[in-house]
Amino acid sequence: MPSTGPRADAARTRFRERMDAKGHTVDNAREAVAGLESAFAESALNRTPVLEAMLADLAVALEQDEGQKLGGKSAEAARFILRAISRELDNA
């Protein structure tokens, strides 16, 4: 059952704002995920199996070796996964 109430709505809004913020997609994705993790920890949103899988996929897209810059395919993958997470948040 999806989370309801002002805390859940605020968490979804914060995620979507960070997802759409100006700046580098990879940095925005990391900040958006950190916000989601806080929302999960505070029980504002429920983790769903689908969200867990999407977050795991996003973590792989955001992996980088020390000194490596992410862009191009990583940013494209992050944008795609962030949009999917945004849609799934209505079920969280």
N, CA and C atoms as a LAMMPS dump frame, in Angstrom:
ITEM: TIMESTEP
0
ITEM: NUMBER OF ATOMS
276
ITEM: BOX BOUNDS ff ff ff
-5.0000000000000000e+02 5.0000000000000000e+02
-5.0000000000000000e+02 5.0000000000000000e+02
-5.0000000000000000e+02 5.0000000000000000e+02
ITEM: ATOMS id mol type element x y z
1 1 1 N 0.841 -1.18 0
2 1 2 C 0 0 0
3 1 3 C 0.891 1.25 0
4 2 1 N 0.594 2.202 -0.844
5 2 2 C 1.418 3.416 -0.916
6 2 3 C 1.353 4.234 0.376
7 3 1 N 2.464 4.897 0.678
8 3 2 C 2.509 5.819 1.818
9 3 3 C 1.639 7.021 1.509
10 4 1 N 0.985 7.528 2.537
11 4 2 C 0.145 8.707 2.365
12 4 3 C 0.523 9.746 3.404
13 5 1 N 0 10.929 3.226
14 5 2 C 0.214 11.997 4.191
15 5 3 C 1.223 13.014 3.719
16 6 1 N 1.347 14.082 4.491
17 6 2 C 2.22 15.181 4.079
18 6 3 C 3.702 14.814 4.007
19 7 1 N 4.168 13.926 4.869
20 7 2 C 5.59 13.543 4.815
21 7 3 C 5.89 12.757 3.543
22 8 1 N 4.993 11.873 3.174
23 8 2 C 5.183 11.102 1.939
24 8 3 C 5.136 12.016 0.722
25 9 1 N 4.163 12.907 0.705
26 9 2 C 4.054 13.855 -0.418
27 9 3 C 5.293 14.725 -0.514
28 10 1 N 5.782 15.192 0.631
29 10 2 C 6.974 16.051 0.65
30 10 3 C 8.2 15.285 0.155
31 11 1 N 8.334 14.025 0.543
32 11 2 C 9.477 13.218 0.109
33 11 3 C 9.439 13.003 -1.402
34 12 1 N 8.28 12.734 -1.933
35 12 2 C 8.148 12.557 -3.392
36 12 3 C 8.484 13.857 -4.127
37 13 1 N 7.982 14.964 -3.595
38 13 2 C 8.246 16.27 -4.211
39 13 3 C 9.732 16.584 -4.184
40 14 1 N 10.379 16.362 -3.034
41 14 2 C 11.826 16.632 -2.928
42 14 3 C 12.61 15.797 -3.928
43 15 1 N 12.25 14.518 -4.068
44 15 2 C 12.944 13.66 -5.026
45 15 3 C 12.802 14.224 -6.436
46 16 1 N 11.592 14.573 -6.807
47 16 2 C 11.343 15.056 -8.172
48 16 3 C 12.007 16.404 -8.429
49 17 1 N 12.043 17.249 -7.425
50 17 2 C 12.733 18.533 -7.587
51 17 3 C 14.223 18.316 -7.801
52 18 1 N 14.817 17.412 -7.026
53 18 2 C 16.251 17.141 -7.163
54 18 3 C 16.523 16.488 -8.511
55 19 1 N 15.639 15.609 -8.939
56 19 2 C 15.791 14.931 -10.223
57 19 3 C 15.801 15.945 -11.37
58 20 1 N 14.957 16.969 -11.27
59 20 2 C 14.816 17.96 -12.332
60 20 3 C 15.703 19.195 -12.157
61 21 1 N 16.505 19.22 -11.108
62 21 2 C 17.317 20.407 -10.815
63 21 3 C 18.369 20.628 -11.894
64 22 1 N 18.755 21.878 -12.026
65 22 2 C 19.864 22.196 -12.921
66 22 3 C 21.125 21.638 -12.286
67 23 1 N 22.054 21.275 -13.122
68 23 2 C 23.297 20.706 -12.618
69 23 3 C 23.563 19.376 -13.299
70 24 1 N 24.605 18.72 -12.857
71 24 2 C 25.002 17.46 -13.465
72 24 3 C 24.071 16.348 -13.004
73 25 1 N 23.579 15.576 -13.939
74 25 2 C 22.626 14.512 -13.66
75 25 3 C 23.146 13.53 -12.615
76 26 1 N 24.417 13.188 -12.692
77 26 2 C 24.987 12.218 -11.751
78 26 3 C 24.955 12.78 -10.326
79 27 1 N 25.327 14.037 -10.172
80 27 2 C 25.287 14.662 -8.839
81 27 3 C 23.851 14.752 -8.335
82 28 1 N 22.944 15.14 -9.206
83 28 2 C 21.532 15.227 -8.825
84 28 3 C 20.992 13.862 -8.419
85 29 1 N 21.388 12.825 -9.145
86 29 2 C 20.928 11.471 -8.829
87 29 3 C 21.41 11.047 -7.449
88 30 1 N 22.654 11.327 -7.144
89 30 2 C 23.183 10.968 -5.82
90 30 3 C 22.418 11.69 -4.711
91 31 1 N 22.145 12.96 -4.913
92 31 2 C 21.401 13.72 -3.908
93 31 3 C 19.962 13.228 -3.789
94 32 1 N 19.349 12.888 -4.918
95 32 2 C 17.98 12.381 -4.893
96 32 3 C 17.907 11.057 -4.148
97 33 1 N 18.875 10.186 -4.365
98 33 2 C 18.91 8.895 -3.671
99 33 3 C 19.131 9.1 -2.171
100 34 1 N 20.002 10.02 -1.815
101 34 2 C 20.233 10.297 -0.389
102 34 3 C 18.931 10.762 0.271
103 35 1 N 18.176 11.588 -0.418
104 35 2 C 16.897 12.039 0.105
105 35 3 C 15.902 10.899 0.253
106 36 1 N 15.889 9.984 -0.712
107 36 2 C 15.01 8.825 -0.613
108 36 3 C 15.392 7.938 0.561
109 37 1 N 16.68 7.727 0.726
110 37 2 C 17.136 6.9 1.843
111 37 3 C 16.692 7.505 3.175
112 38 1 N 16.759 8.823 3.282
113 38 2 C 16.275 9.497 4.502
114 38 3 C 14.779 9.292 4.677
115 39 1 N 14.031 9.405 3.581
116 39 2 C 12.578 9.206 3.646
117 39 3 C 12.243 7.778 4.063
118 40 1 N 13.018 6.807 3.578
119 40 2 C 12.793 5.421 3.99
120 40 3 C 13.118 5.25 5.475
121 41 1 N 14.228 5.815 5.902
122 41 2 C 14.65 5.688 7.301
123 41 3 C 13.642 6.321 8.254
124 42 1 N 13.02 7.409 7.815
125 42 2 C 12.031 8.109 8.643
126 42 3 C 10.627 7.529 8.488
127 43 1 N 10.507 6.47 7.687
128 43 2 C 9.216 5.823 7.399
129 43 3 C 8.217 6.757 6.721
130 44 1 N 8.734 7.753 6.024
131 44 2 C 7.857 8.631 5.245
132 44 3 C 7.387 7.912 3.986
133 45 1 N 8.247 7.042 3.453
134 45 2 C 7.922 6.237 2.276
135 45 3 C 8.24 4.777 2.57
136 46 1 N 7.521 3.89 1.911
137 46 2 C 7.777 2.453 2.031
138 46 3 C 8.682 2.002 0.902
139 47 1 N 9.628 1.132 1.244
140 47 2 C 10.455 0.514 0.206
141 47 3 C 9.604 -0.533 -0.498
142 48 1 N 9.688 -0.552 -1.796
143 48 2 C 9.018 -1.61 -2.549
144 48 3 C 10.102 -2.435 -3.238
145 49 1 N 9.803 -3.684 -3.561
146 49 2 C 10.801 -4.495 -4.276
147 49 3 C 11.222 -3.854 -5.6
148 50 1 N 10.275 -3.238 -6.271
149 50 2 C 10.596 -2.588 -7.55
150 50 3 C 11.548 -1.409 -7.32
151 51 1 N 11.274 -0.605 -6.296
152 51 2 C 12.164 0.519 -5.986
153 51 3 C 13.553 0.024 -5.618
154 52 1 N 13.624 -1.041 -4.835
155 52 2 C 14.927 -1.599 -4.458
156 52 3 C 15.722 -1.996 -5.691
157 53 1 N 15.069 -2.633 -6.646
158 53 2 C 15.753 -3.045 -7.878
159 53 3 C 16.224 -1.833 -8.678
160 54 1 N 15.373 -0.819 -8.761
161 54 2 C 15.737 0.395 -9.503
162 54 3 C 16.906 1.112 -8.835
163 55 1 N 16.885 1.193 -7.517
164 55 2 C 17.977 1.853 -6.795
165 55 3 C 19.274 1.077 -6.956
166 56 1 N 19.193 -0.253 -7.001
167 56 2 C 20.398 -1.06 -7.234
168 56 3 C 20.944 -0.798 -8.639
169 57 1 N 20.057 -0.702 -9.626
170 57 2 C 20.489 -0.393 -10.994
171 57 3 C 21.125 0.991 -11.058
172 58 1 N 20.532 1.931 -10.364
173 58 2 C 21.081 3.286 -10.364
174 58 3 C 22.46 3.314 -9.703
175 59 1 N 22.63 2.551 -8.631
176 59 2 C 23.936 2.501 -7.96
177 59 3 C 25.015 2.017 -8.923
178 60 1 N 24.691 1.03 -9.742
179 60 2 C 25.661 0.534 -10.731
180 60 3 C 25.982 1.632 -11.743
181 61 1 N 24.979 2.354 -12.191
182 61 2 C 25.204 3.432 -13.163
183 61 3 C 26.052 4.552 -12.589
184 62 1 N 25.987 4.73 -11.261
185 62 2 C 26.712 5.831 -10.621
186 62 3 C 28.078 5.429 -10.081
187 63 1 N 28.421 4.15 -10.201
188 63 2 C 29.728 3.695 -9.719
189 63 3 C 30.836 4.373 -10.515
190 64 1 N 31.907 4.696 -9.797
191 64 2 C 33.052 5.25 -10.493
192 64 3 C 34.311 4.919 -9.713
193 65 1 N 35.384 4.764 -10.444
194 65 2 C 36.672 4.567 -9.809
195 65 3 C 37.201 5.919 -9.385
196 66 1 N 38.105 5.907 -8.42
197 66 2 C 38.67 7.162 -7.94
198 66 3 C 39.299 7.936 -9.099
199 67 1 N 38.94 9.207 -9.184
200 67 2 C 39.468 10.075 -10.23
201 67 3 C 38.719 9.997 -11.556
202 68 1 N 37.816 9.049 -11.683
203 68 2 C 37.054 8.895 -12.922
204 68 3 C 35.882 9.867 -12.928
205 69 1 N 35.671 10.521 -14.059
206 69 2 C 34.515 11.391 -14.219
207 69 3 C 33.385 10.595 -14.835
208 70 1 N 32.189 10.857 -14.349
209 70 2 C 31.022 10.196 -14.926
210 70 3 C 30.29 11.171 -15.823
211 71 1 N 29.812 10.685 -16.895
212 71 2 C 29.045 11.492 -17.827
213 71 3 C 28.577 10.583 -18.927
214 72 1 N 28.11 11.146 -19.987
215 72 2 C 27.712 10.349 -21.14
216 72 3 C 26.724 9.26 -20.801
217 73 1 N 27.175 8.008 -20.923
218 73 2 C 26.281 6.869 -20.712
219 73 3 C 25.814 6.777 -19.271
220 74 1 N 26.658 7.114 -18.303
221 74 2 C 26.241 7.076 -16.903
222 74 3 C 25.135 8.085 -16.644
223 75 1 N 25.281 9.279 -17.186
224 75 2 C 24.264 10.309 -17.003
225 75 3 C 22.97 9.92 -17.708
226 76 1 N 23.09 9.348 -18.895
227 76 2 C 21.902 8.921 -19.63
228 76 3 C 21.174 7.814 -18.866
229 77 1 N 21.918 6.846 -18.359
230 77 2 C 21.313 5.761 -17.585
231 77 3 C 20.678 6.315 -16.31
232 78 1 N 21.359 7.24 -15.651
233 78 2 C 20.814 7.833 -14.426
234 78 3 C 19.504 8.553 -14.709
235 79 1 N 19.436 9.329 -15.779
236 79 2 C 18.193 10.023 -16.135
237 79 3 C 17.053 9.036 -16.371
238 80 1 N 17.33 7.979 -17.099
239 80 2 C 16.317 6.967 -17.399
240 80 3 C 15.808 6.308 -16.116
241 81 1 N 16.728 5.911 -15.248
242 81 2 C 16.351 5.229 -14.007
243 81 3 C 15.647 6.184 -13.056
244 82 1 N 16.099 7.435 -12.979
245 82 2 C 15.434 8.414 -12.109
246 82 3 C 13.984 8.615 -12.519
247 83 1 N 13.718 8.676 -13.815
248 83 2 C 12.33 8.833 -14.271
249 83 3 C 11.484 7.623 -13.868
250 84 1 N 12.065 6.436 -13.964
251 84 2 C 11.342 5.223 -13.564
252 84 3 C 11.081 5.226 -12.056
253 85 1 N 12.067 5.645 -11.275
254 85 2 C 11.886 5.734 -9.828
255 85 3 C 10.792 6.734 -9.502
256 86 1 N 10.786 7.851 -10.187
257 86 2 C 9.772 8.878 -9.943
258 86 3 C 8.371 8.309 -10.14
259 87 1 N 8.19 7.531 -11.189
260 87 2 C 6.875 6.912 -11.431
261 87 3 C 6.537 5.906 -10.33
262 88 1 N 7.515 5.126 -9.899
263 88 2 C 7.277 4.091 -8.88
264 88 3 C 7.026 4.692 -7.497
265 89 1 N 7.499 5.914 -7.268
266 89 2 C 7.304 6.53 -5.941
267 89 3 C 5.827 6.665 -5.58
268 90 1 N 4.965 6.701 -6.557
269 90 2 C 3.536 6.768 -6.253
270 90 3 C 3.038 5.491 -5.586
271 91 1 N 3.828 4.418 -5.677
272 91 2 C 3.476 3.143 -5.041
273 91 3 C 4.238 2.911 -3.738
274 92 1 N 5.159 3.818 -3.407
275 92 2 C 6.023 3.622 -2.228
276 92 3 C 5.368 4.104 -0.95
